[in-house]
Amino acid sequence: MTKNIRIQLALVLVSAFALYACKGRKAAVKSDDKKENTVSIQILYTSNPCGGAQPTPDIVEEMQRPKPYTQKEIWIAPFMKESEAIKYKTDKEGKLNIAIDTGFYQVYVYNPVPLVAVSDSVKRSEKEDCERMFKLEQKAPLGILKNTPPAEVILNLMCNPCEEPKP
């Protein structure tokens, strides 16, 4: 397993553990605390080399430094409720100001609604299944609590394992 795949797998596992740990905390939020908030969210991203010539350590370091995810569409869904995702667009600084209830969410790079709406009885190619799973994994956790200060979400834009590596 390459170093990049191990890093990506570790990030996914850490995110999953954090979300699992936070899932239990949701019950601690009192029903009268669950009011719509206007929250400022900074969306950042990192990336990884995806084939081609071996990048220099400086280039790898720059790719892994969080940068604003500017003027991009994202989808935010309550945790484990991908079908309820709502589309937003970040501003020129990679920020959102949105009204959102307290709770735990996922921020998606791709619209998860059509990805989870696919019936298991529909025959799909291996490539289609791979693309679907890849797109569903392009996400990051977001927790909104009462009086949440500006939140920061870092998306790790992974290499697409369904495509051939770049030459």
HUZIZI-V592734 format. One line per field, one symbol per residue. ss: DSSP state (h for helix, s for strand, l for the rest). A space follows every 50 residues. Layout:
ss=???
//
This chain:
ss=llhhhhhhhhhhhhhhhhhhhhhhhhllllhhhlllssssssssssslll slllllhhhhhhhlllssllllsssssslllhhhlsssslllllssssss llssssssllllhhhhlllllllllhhhhhhhhhhhhlssssssllllll sssssssllllllllsl
//
